Amino acid sequence: MTNLNYSKSLLLKVHFQPTNILFTLTFLKGNIVFWTSVGMWKIRGTKKLTLAAIEIALKAIFKKVDQLNCKFLHIELYGFNKNKKTITKSLKNGSTKIKSISDKTSNPHNGCRKKKTRRI
C-alpha cells in the first residue's frame, strides 16, 4: 500500500437516490479514501431507506474516519430524500467535528417535457 498523506479534514459526499444512498469519503483534493452504500450491507428493497439501515452505513464511515485520525468533516449533500435531516443530525452526533454542511442539489429550471400521464 502506498503511503498516503493524511490530512486532518475529509470531505463526505452523500448522494440520495430514490432507491439507495451513497456515501463517499474523500480528501479535500478529491482522492477517494472510502465509499459505501446502504445497499452494500445486504439490505434490499424499501428497507434501504430506513433509519436503521442508514445507521449501519454511517457506523462504517465513522470507523474509517477514526482509523484515519480525522478531526474535521466537510459534508456535501446531493439529491432529495425524506431522511436528509435525520442523516445530518446523526452526522452531528459523531465523534468528529463538522466544519461545513452544503446542499449541492441541482434543481431543473423547467427542463425536459414530462411524460403524458396514463389514463385508464
N, CA, C and O of each residue as an XYZ file, in Angstrom:
480
protein
N       0.834     -1.177      0.000
C       0.000      0.000      0.000
C       0.881      1.242      0.000
O       1.893      1.298      0.698
N       0.490      2.226     -0.780
C       1.281      3.441     -0.866
C       1.080      4.291      0.375
O       0.054      4.202      1.050
N       2.065      5.106      0.661
C       1.989      5.984      1.820
C       1.150      7.200      1.461
O       1.550      8.006      0.621
N      -0.005      7.335      2.087
C      -0.893      8.457      1.807
C      -0.655      9.568      2.815
O      -0.415      9.317      3.995
N      -0.725     10.795      2.332
C      -0.577     11.947      3.208
C      -1.945     12.274      3.797
O      -2.768     12.912      3.141
N      -2.190     11.842      5.024
C      -3.490     12.044      5.651
C      -3.606     13.474      6.165
O      -2.689     13.994      6.801
N      -4.708     14.082      5.891
C      -4.949     15.424      6.411
C      -5.906     15.327      7.592
O      -6.483     14.270      7.851
N      -6.069     16.430      8.300
C      -6.937     16.424      9.465
C      -8.397     16.609      9.094
O      -9.269     16.430      9.944
N      -8.687     16.962      7.849
C     -10.081     17.150      7.449
C     -10.371     16.359      6.183
O      -9.538     16.268      5.282
N     -11.570     15.789      6.132
C     -12.018     14.992      4.997
C     -13.343     15.533      4.486
O     -14.018     16.305      5.167
N     -13.706     15.120      3.281
C     -14.945     15.543      2.644
C     -15.848     14.323      2.498
O     -15.446     13.316      1.915
N     -17.063     14.409      3.026
C     -18.037     13.329      2.922
C     -19.139     13.764      1.973
O     -19.844     14.741      2.228
N     -19.282     13.025      0.865
C     -20.329     13.327     -0.110
C     -21.435     12.293      0.054
O     -21.178     11.090      0.027
N     -22.665     12.766      0.222
C     -23.821     11.892      0.419
C     -24.755     12.095     -0.760
O     -25.307     13.180     -0.942
N     -24.935     11.037     -1.572
C     -25.816     11.086     -2.738
C     -27.104     10.338     -2.415
O     -27.091      9.128     -2.192
N     -28.209     11.066     -2.392
C     -29.514     10.467     -2.143
C     -30.135     10.095     -3.477
O     -30.316     10.949     -4.345
N     -30.458      8.834     -3.636
C     -31.140      8.363     -4.834
C     -32.494      7.810     -4.411
O     -32.703      7.551     -3.226
N     -33.426      7.620     -5.356
C     -34.751      7.131     -4.957
C     -34.729      5.766     -4.275
O     -35.595      5.479     -3.449
N     -33.748      4.917     -4.609
C     -33.729      3.572     -4.041
C     -32.491      3.268     -3.205
O     -32.388      2.171     -2.657
N     -31.547      4.204     -3.089
C     -30.307      3.915     -2.374
C     -29.686      5.226     -1.889
O     -30.066      6.306     -2.342
N     -28.746      5.123     -0.981
C     -27.992      6.274     -0.503
C     -26.513      5.915     -0.580
O     -26.085      4.906     -0.020
N     -25.730      6.745     -1.278
C     -24.307      6.502     -1.475
C     -23.496      7.468     -0.622
O     -23.804      8.659     -0.559
N     -22.457      6.953      0.037
C     -21.561      7.756      0.857
C     -20.160      7.630      0.280
O     -19.681      6.517      0.062
N     -19.488      8.762      0.028
C     -18.128      8.764     -0.485
C     -17.275      9.646      0.409
O     -17.603     10.811      0.636
N     -16.191      9.099      0.913
C     -15.278      9.823      1.787
C     -14.017     10.127      0.992
O     -13.349      9.207      0.519
N     -13.681     11.405      0.840
C     -12.539     11.805      0.025
C     -11.655     12.775      0.796
O     -12.059     13.359      1.801
N     -10.416     12.928      0.283
C      -9.573     14.010      0.748
C     -10.094     15.299      0.147
O     -10.944     15.268     -0.742
N      -9.596     16.432      0.619
C     -10.087     17.713      0.122
C      -9.746     17.928     -1.347
O     -10.448     18.664     -2.040
N      -8.678     17.296     -1.836
C      -8.314     17.430     -3.247
C      -9.153     16.537     -4.148
O      -9.175     16.749     -5.361
N      -9.845     15.544     -3.593
C     -10.748     14.721     -4.380
C     -10.396     13.251     -4.478
O     -11.150     12.490     -5.086
N      -9.286     12.820     -3.907
C      -8.921     11.403     -3.949
C      -9.829     10.616     -3.018
O      -9.994     10.973     -1.851
N     -10.421      9.538     -3.541
C     -11.373      8.749     -2.764
C     -10.629      7.871     -1.764
O      -9.693      7.157     -2.123
N     -11.052      7.934     -0.520
C     -10.475      7.126      0.546
C     -11.341      5.899      0.801
O     -10.833      4.785      0.928
N     -12.655      6.112      0.875
C     -13.580      5.049      1.259
C     -14.951      5.389      0.700
O     -15.341      6.555      0.647
N     -15.679      4.358      0.284
C     -17.061      4.578     -0.150
C     -17.904      3.406      0.307
O     -17.415      2.287      0.467
N     -19.167      3.683      0.512
C     -20.121      2.649      0.894
C     -21.512      3.104      0.491
O     -21.740      4.276      0.193
N     -22.423      2.166      0.489
C     -23.824      2.489      0.225
C     -24.680      1.651      1.165
O     -24.213      0.680      1.760
N     -25.928      2.044      1.283
C     -26.827      1.306      2.166
C     -27.103     -0.073      1.581
O     -27.238     -1.040      2.330
N     -27.188     -0.181      0.274
C     -27.449     -1.463     -0.372
C     -26.284     -2.429     -0.304
O     -26.462     -3.627     -0.524
N     -25.089     -1.927     -0.001
C     -23.907     -2.776      0.083
C     -23.943     -3.679      1.311
O     -23.218     -4.672      1.367
N     -24.770     -3.350      2.285
C     -24.833     -4.095      3.535
C     -25.935     -5.151      3.511
O     -26.524     -5.456      4.548
N     -26.215     -5.703      2.345
C     -27.175     -6.800      2.151
C     -28.596     -6.433      2.578
O     -29.363     -7.295      3.008
N     -28.937     -5.170      2.458
C     -30.290     -4.712      2.766
C     -30.967     -4.427      1.440
O     -30.432     -3.681      0.620
N     -32.125     -5.004      1.220
C     -32.778     -4.911     -0.084
C     -34.125     -4.217      0.015
O     -34.745     -4.174      1.078
N     -34.565     -3.676     -1.114
C     -35.907     -3.110     -1.234
C     -36.080     -1.799     -0.489
O     -35.151     -0.998     -0.387
N     -37.271     -1.594      0.026
C     -37.585     -0.342      0.711
C     -36.928     -0.250      2.082
O     -36.924      0.817      2.695
N     -36.371     -1.360      2.573
C     -35.680     -1.336      3.864
C     -34.393     -0.514      3.797
O     -33.851     -0.120      4.830
N     -33.901     -0.255      2.577
C     -32.670      0.514      2.421
C     -32.826      1.951      2.894
O     -31.843      2.583      3.281
N     -34.031      2.468      2.869
C     -34.248      3.862      3.221
C     -34.718      4.047      4.659
O     -35.187      5.126      5.021
N     -34.598      3.014      5.477
C     -34.979      3.137      6.880
C     -33.803      3.683      7.690
O     -32.653      3.643      7.254
N     -34.117      4.187      8.862
C     -33.092      4.789      9.707
C     -32.079      3.766     10.206
O     -30.894      4.077     10.327
N     -32.523      2.569     10.492
C     -31.616      1.531     10.990
C     -30.581      1.155      9.933
O     -29.414      0.935     10.256
N     -31.002      1.080      8.681
C     -30.083      0.729      7.604
C     -29.068      1.841      7.360
O     -27.903      1.575      7.064
N     -29.514      3.074      7.486
C     -28.616      4.208      7.276
C     -27.572      4.268      8.383
O     -26.416      4.606      8.129
N     -27.970      3.943      9.610
C     -27.031      3.973     10.730
C     -25.943      2.918     10.588
O     -24.825      3.123     11.061
N     -26.246      1.793      9.945
C     -25.229      0.761      9.711
C     -24.133      1.307      8.801
O     -22.946      1.099      9.054
N     -24.535      2.004      7.743
C     -23.554      2.582      6.824
C     -22.770      3.712      7.488
O     -21.572      3.862      7.247
N     -23.436      4.500      8.318
C     -22.746      5.603      8.997
C     -21.725      5.091     10.012
O     -20.689      5.723     10.219
N     -22.008      3.951     10.646
C     -21.036      3.369     11.579
C     -19.761      2.969     10.849
O     -18.661      3.134     11.376
N     -19.909      2.444      9.637
C     -18.737      2.070      8.846
C     -17.922      3.305      8.462
O     -16.692      3.266      8.437
N     -18.620      4.395      8.164
C     -17.921      5.631      7.803
C     -17.170      6.187      9.008
O     -16.007      6.574      8.888
N     -17.826      6.230     10.171
C     -17.166      6.757     11.361
C     -15.988      5.886     11.789
O     -15.008      6.394     12.335
N     -16.076      4.595     11.546
C     -14.964      3.699     11.859
C     -13.753      4.033     10.991
O     -12.621      4.058     11.473
N     -14.003      4.290      9.701
C     -12.917      4.634      8.787
C     -12.333      6.008      9.117
O     -11.121      6.205      9.028
N     -13.187      6.952      9.496
C     -12.716      8.290      9.872
C     -11.826      8.207     11.108
O     -10.819      8.910     11.192
N     -12.183      7.369     12.056
C     -11.362      7.194     13.254
C     -10.030      6.527     12.928
O      -9.015      6.842     13.548
N     -10.020      5.607     11.961
C      -8.774      4.967     11.548
C      -7.816      5.972     10.916
O      -6.599      5.868     11.069
N      -8.382      6.949     10.202
C      -7.554      7.952      9.533
C      -7.160      9.106     10.453
O      -6.457     10.021     10.026
N      -7.601      9.073     11.701
C      -7.336     10.133     12.680
C      -7.783     11.496     12.172
O      -7.076     12.493     12.317
N      -8.943     11.521     11.587
C      -9.501     12.760     11.049
C     -10.218     13.508     12.164
O     -10.918     12.908     12.981
N     -10.036     14.828     12.188
C     -10.667     15.627     13.233
C     -11.854     16.429     12.718
O     -12.761     16.748     13.487
N     -11.862     16.761     11.419
C     -12.905     17.619     10.867
C     -13.512     17.001      9.616
O     -12.826     16.330      8.845
N     -14.811     17.236      9.422
C     -15.531     16.751      8.241
C     -16.218     17.919      7.548
O     -16.794     18.794      8.194
N     -16.147     17.914      6.230
C     -16.954     18.799      5.398
C     -17.971     17.903      4.705
O     -17.596     16.874      4.142
N     -19.241     18.268      4.734
C     -20.298     17.406      4.206
C     -20.968     18.082      3.026
O     -21.326     19.258      3.091
N     -21.139     17.322      1.931
C     -21.880     17.786      0.760
C     -23.041     16.830      0.531
O     -22.845     15.616      0.479
N     -24.242     17.365      0.395
C     -25.448     16.569      0.192
C     -25.955     16.778     -1.227
O     -26.041     17.911     -1.702
N     -26.291     15.684     -1.902
C     -26.823     15.729     -3.256
C     -28.124     14.940     -3.302
O     -28.182     13.821     -2.793
N     -29.171     15.506     -3.905
C     -30.410     14.774     -4.126
C     -31.474     15.056     -3.085
O     -31.267     15.797     -2.124
N     -32.629     14.432     -3.317
C     -33.793     14.618     -2.459
C     -34.096     13.324     -1.721
O     -34.022     12.238     -2.295
N     -34.439     13.450     -0.430
C     -34.837     12.289      0.347
C     -35.483     12.772      1.635
O     -35.153     13.841      2.150
N     -36.402     11.973      2.143
C     -37.076     12.350      3.389
C     -36.166     12.182      4.599
O     -36.441     12.755      5.653
N     -35.093     11.413      4.476
C     -34.192     11.154      5.599
C     -33.003     12.106      5.643
O     -32.056     11.865      6.392
N     -33.031     13.167      4.869
C     -31.884     14.069      4.798
C     -31.611     14.740      6.144
O     -30.456     14.862      6.551
N     -32.649     15.169      6.825
C     -32.467     15.831      8.119
C     -31.977     14.859      9.181
O     -31.144     15.215     10.015
N     -32.487     13.639      9.156
C     -32.065     12.667     10.169
C     -30.606     12.267      9.972
O     -29.897     12.008     10.945
N     -30.154     12.214      8.723
C     -28.753     11.876      8.469
C     -27.844     12.995      8.948
O     -26.796     12.729      9.538
N     -28.228     14.243      8.703
C     -27.396     15.348      9.177
C     -27.352     15.394     10.703
O     -26.321     15.740     11.279
N     -28.457     15.049     11.363
C     -28.457     15.005     12.832
C     -27.536     13.909     13.349
O     -26.801     14.119     14.314
N     -27.569     12.738     12.713
C     -26.715     11.648     13.175
C     -25.247     11.920     12.857
O     -24.367     11.456     13.582
N     -24.967     12.670     11.779
C     -23.586     13.044     11.489
C     -23.069     14.055     12.515
O     -21.888     14.037     12.864
N     -23.941     14.925     12.993
C     -23.535     15.896     14.013
C     -23.221     15.211     15.336
O     -22.397     15.706     16.105
N     -23.865     14.078     15.614
C     -23.644     13.360     16.865
C     -22.390     12.502     16.842
O     -22.068     11.862     17.843
N     -21.677     12.473     15.724
C     -20.481     11.653     15.606
C     -19.310     12.221     16.391
O     -19.414     13.282     17.006
N     -18.200     11.504     16.361
C     -17.033     11.897     17.154
C     -16.237     13.023     16.504
O     -15.497     13.724     17.194
N     -16.370     13.213     15.191
C     -15.613     14.259     14.512
C     -16.413     15.553     14.459
O     -17.644     15.539     14.481
N     -15.703     16.661     14.388
C     -16.356     17.964     14.304
C     -16.689     18.261     12.845
O     -15.913     17.941     11.945
N     -17.837     18.868     12.623
C     -18.268     19.196     11.267
C     -17.955     20.662     11.012
O     -18.430     21.549     11.721
N     -17.137     20.899      9.975
C     -16.768     22.267      9.617
C     -17.853     22.933      8.786
O     -18.198     24.090      9.026
N     -18.400     22.199      7.799
C     -19.406     22.807      6.919
C     -20.355     21.741      6.397
O     -19.981     20.583      6.209
N     -21.596     22.163      6.167
C     -22.607     21.323      5.533
C     -23.159     22.119      4.364
O     -23.674     23.222      4.546
N     -23.050     21.559      3.156
C     -23.567     22.266      1.982
C     -24.466     21.334      1.187
O     -24.164     20.154      1.009
N     -25.574     21.884      0.714
C     -26.527     21.131     -0.091
C     -26.315     21.521     -1.543
O     -26.604     22.656     -1.925
N     -25.820     20.606     -2.355
C     -25.494     20.895     -3.747
C     -26.470     20.231     -4.705
O     -26.086     19.815     -5.798
N     -27.724     20.132     -4.301
C     -28.748     19.548     -5.152
C     -29.062     20.517     -6.279
O     -29.325     21.695     -6.038
N     -29.035     20.023     -7.507
C     -29.332     20.887     -8.649
C     -30.809     20.763     -8.993
O     -31.320     19.662     -9.199
N     -31.481     21.891     -9.051
C     -32.894     21.918     -9.401
C     -33.039     22.263    -10.875
O     -32.398     23.201    -11.349
N     -33.863     21.530    -11.611
C     -34.053     21.864    -13.025
C     -34.912     23.113    -13.168
O     -35.914     23.271    -12.471
N     -34.519     23.990    -14.065
C     -35.321     25.166    -14.391
C     -36.154     24.808    -15.616
O     -35.718     24.998    -16.751
N     -37.337     24.296    -15.380
C     -38.260     23.782    -16.383
C     -37.769     22.422    -16.866
O     -38.339     21.416    -16.442
N     -36.784     22.319    -17.696
C     -36.224     21.036    -18.088
C     -36.997     20.341    -19.182
O     -37.708     20.987    -19.952
N     -36.864     19.020    -19.259
C     -37.491     18.233    -20.311
C     -38.997     18.134    -20.084
O     -39.496     18.311    -18.973
N     -39.691     17.850    -21.161
C     -41.136     17.698    -21.075
C     -41.458     16.388    -20.365
O     -40.833     15.362    -20.632
N     -42.425     16.426    -19.469
C     -42.802     15.233    -18.722
C     -43.640     14.316    -19.587
O     -44.308     14.747    -20.526
N     -43.586     13.029    -19.242
C     -44.372     12.040    -19.968
C     -45.855     12.260    -19.756
O     -46.288     12.753    -18.715
N     -46.615     11.887    -20.754
C     -48.062     12.005    -20.656
C     -48.568     11.009    -19.612
O     -48.160      9.848    -19.612
N     -49.456     11.460    -18.722
C     -49.969     10.569    -17.689
C     -50.939      9.563    -18.299
O     -51.724      9.892    -19.188
N     -50.868      8.361    -17.812
C     -51.688      7.278    -18.342
C     -53.087      7.353    -17.753
O     -53.250      7.464    -16.538
N     -54.094      7.292    -18.614
C     -55.488      7.298    -18.152
C     -56.101      5.931    -18.401
O     -55.941      5.350    -19.475
N     -56.788      5.437    -17.422
C     -57.420      4.109    -17.559
C     -58.920      4.264    -17.570
O     -59.642      3.273    -17.677
